[in-house]
Amino acid sequence: MKVRLIGFWLVFVLAGCGGADQDIKDSHHTYLSSFGWTVDSKVEETTETLRHAPEQIENYRIAGMNFSPYQGKDAVITTYLLKDKQENGDEMRVEVYEVEGEIIGGFGILEGWDPGLFSMDDRERLVRDGIMR
């Protein structure tokens, strides 16, 4: 009986240890790590039809995301919490966009900033500027 309980407990603990990574798609992991980002956990996944006003498209373009070719298409948007933190301790998130199963890009979000968007390849700049640790 003790052996079964220990075996059950061991399986339960080991299954729980890899939970966060199991929510991260391999393609997203590869995409984000290519920019040096490390995911802490998945926050949410939503689907929306991309319909942005021209000024929104320009704001996203500054953050490295070009939505123009995808207007009117359905996108799956996955938000992840990063292991990285801002210097003040606030969180950092990234959104990865997929259209028809292909990653079309993504951008980061700085908690507490307005607009707080950053390009996926801004990691070194954010460290250099003292925004993130």
C-alpha positions, -999 to 999 in steps of 0.1 A, spaced: 0 0 0 28 24 9 46 17 -24 14 25 -44 9 58 -25 46 68 -30 43 58 -67 11 79 -71 26 108 -53 57 107 -75 37 106 -107 16 135 -94 46 156 -85 65 149 -118 34 156 -139 31 190 -122 67 200 -127 65 205 -165 31 222 -166 40 257 -178 61 245 -207 34 222 -219 12 252 -226 38 268 -249 36 257 -285 69 245 -299 67 270 -328 61 298 -303 90 287 -281 113 287 -311 100 321 -323 104 338 -289 138 322 -280 151 334 -314 148 369 -299 162 358 -265 129 358 -246 120 331 -221 84 324 -213 72 319 -177 36 309 -185 8 311 -210 -17 338 -200 -44 333 -227 -53 325 -262 -79 344 -282 -91 346 -317 -101 378 -334 -106 392 -369 -79 417 -376 -95 451 -382 -72 480 -373 -76 517 -380 -46 532 -399 -33 549 -367 -34 516 -349 -15 499 -377 12 525 -375 15 521 -337 19 483 -341 44 489 -370 66 509 -346 65 478 -323 77 457 -353 43 442 -363 28 448 -397 -9 440 -397 -17 456 -431 -15 424 -452 -38 405 -427 -67 429 -423 -100 410 -423 -83 377 -415 -88 357 -383 -58 356 -360 -50 334 -330 -34 356 -304 -14 339 -276 -3 360 -247 27 348 -226 41 362 -194 79 365 -197 104 354 -170 121 388 -176 109 416 -154 111 454 -156 136 472 -134 108 482 -111 96 446 -108 66 450 -131 57 422 -155 65 419 -192 43 400 -217 44 391 -253 17 384 -278 23 360 -307 0 363 -337 -9 334 -360 -29 335 -392 -38 303 -410 -15 284 -387 16 305 -395 32 330 -371 30 364 -386 48 382 -358 45 394 -323 54 422 -299 60 428 -262 40 448 -236 54 466 -207 30 466 -177 24 502 -165 35 519 -197 14 537 -222 14 525 -249 41 502 -236 46 482 -268 81 470 -279 95 451 -308 105 415 -303 141 424 -311 143 453 -285 157 431 -258 192 446 -258 178 481 -260 155 476 -230 184 463 -209 207 492 -221 180 518 -214 175 504 -179 139 494 -185 144 457 -178 168 436 -157 
